[in-house]
Amino acid sequence: MSCQLDWRTKRPRYRQRRARRPCFGELLQLDGSHHRWFGVDQPTHCLMNLVDDATGTTLSLVAEQETTEASLLLLKRWIERYGVPHEIYVDLKTVYVSPKRGEYIEEALEESAGFTHFSRACEKLGMTIIKAYSPQAKGRVERSHGVYQDRFVKELKLRGIKTVAEANQLLSDSFIDELNRQFAKEPASRVDAHRSASDYGDLAQIFCWDYTRVVQADWTVRFLNQCYQIEETRPLKVRPKQTVVVREHLGGGVTLWRKNERLPAHRLEARPIKKTREKTGYDSQKISHRSRKNKARTPWSLFNPGWVNLGKQRQSVELTK
């Protein structure tokens, strides 16, 4: 009796446990947990969670959805507190990585084609992005989600918290520190792998959205239905029809840049109206008289019908000769 294999069955792939990284700050795992944090009768929100691979140290915030803004804000807070890590583990969501190699998401810069805004920020910080092709690949942050869904939900219910702002205030005040004191482990190496954040300058110029725009003839730039006037400088840093980089920051501010140099500009309350030169000395009677005078000088106006009869008489005389 022959044994036939079912083509629908899939052989299990061999996996093994990965050892923790030895140093604190060598690898971070980032993921979002979608859950009804404020109760079963409340809408679903997303808890963005960063977990250090070596120690299990966590940092989190609550947002409406798993967005670029939430991921950039959380990573910025980690860097301000601990420093710049070396690598970060993320899944395949388009918030973190581009779905196709060589393409870009949401108007990435030409020099950074193939990057999302999140991956572009990581590139500026010298951080390597590692793609996780399964939830098991980043199991530590997945297990941390379970801790939050148990303890954080109970804490929110005890305090009667129902808003995102109050939940984030609880996380920053005491909850995260208490969670790390209870669950964080000692790393195998006492060397802190984080790099100093001060080596990378102003973090606000890294954690932002970059867009390209063209300068108009009146030295203005249009962005999100707003008009920004570039102020005059000597020598001129930019000219009309040249491209500039518009940076939208996490705090909501907007700045203009050209070749890594900030351009002085301010937002206009209303779009400037183009002025038209008014015609002076306009006299309709004078113009109509001039047009009649010019019309009388045309060949059709000077045409005399008697010329036709005169031409016919000359032809008949020539024929009779």
FENVEN-V33180 format. One record per helix or strand of 2 or more residues. SS is the DSSP state (H for helix, E for strand). FROM is the first residue (numbers start at 1). LEN is the number of residues. If there is no record, write none. Layout:
ss->[SS SS]
from->[FROM FROM]
len->[LEN LEN]
This chain:
ss->[E E E H E H H E H H H H E E E E E E E H H]
from->[27 45 58 68 87 110 117 128 135 164 197 203 208 220 226 243 254 261 265 284 306]
len->[9 8 6 14 4 3 8 4 25 20 4 3 7 4 5 7 5 3 4 12 15]
